[in-house]
Amino acid sequence: MLVGLPVAAQNSGVKDSYLSNIELCNGTGTTSLDARIGACTTFIQARPDSSAALAIAYNNRGNAYTAKGDYDSAISDFDQSIALNPTYAKAFNNRGVAQLRRREYELAIEAFDDAIKLDPGYGAAFVNRAGAYLKKNDHQRAAHDYDEAIRLQPASRAAWSGRCWTRAVLSASREALEDCDRALQSGSTSAAVYDSRGLIHLKMGEFGAAIDDYNAALRVAPELASALFGRGLAKLKQGDAIGGKSDISTARTIQKNIGDEFARYGVDYD
């Protein structure tokens, strides 16, 4: 959070404007992304005396750019933040998030590594690094990072949800179910959690329960290919050939290689 007021901003009018930019750059309330970017830019151009405050402003603006999908601008801002404050773990983590979304998985992992070295108790960085490992199909490392994230932040829904999926893929079904249930009990309404639990039930041969979970996932995300494909398989196993083939066809229209993914998960669909 940006704090402080330079000497140049001590008169009433300048002070009010300066404080307003701080509030907007911090993203408090319902600040729009464009307003946040504009306020951070104004703050940066004012060149505050504190390099730490300037590093935070670049980081905040980078987060807004990431949310807008402008990853090049975001990474540039995170680089500036890190140059100003090389011990700022959040800037490393947030740069990793932007790189992860840009599908630069190795660079993202390096950024998360740096964040964790600076702050070994940074649970969110472990969750994010696990997500990068999942993109590389390195499920064992992802599981280890989720374990550490849960140890550090037992209330993290993202960690419970991520470990649920990872354990489902690794066929640790009972443990995966416990993780999914924990995520849902914490108040999560994420389609991903229901999708993960659907996969677990599917692999366990509990097709009715799988369909229920996939239905729940699709109510939140109607075009989630994995939920459509999984529900289609469960319907086929229950003898609903028409419904099953329809779901599978729709899933393949959304994501052509979805069948290959399920094969990697150890699900036989032929």
Secondary structure by P-SEA (a helix, b strand, c coil): cbbbbccccccaaaaaaaaaaaaaaaccccccaaaaaaaaaaaaaaccccaaaaaaaaaaaaaaaaaacaaaaaaaaaaaaaaaccccaaaaaaaaaaaaaacaaaaaaaaaaaaaaacccaaaaaaaaaaaaaaacaaaaaaaaaaaaaaaccccaaaaaaaaaaaaaacaaaaaaaaaaaaaaaccccaaaaaaaaaaaaaacaaaaaaaaaaaaaaacccaaaaaaaaaaaaaaacaaaaaaaaaaaaaaaccaaaaaaaaaccccc
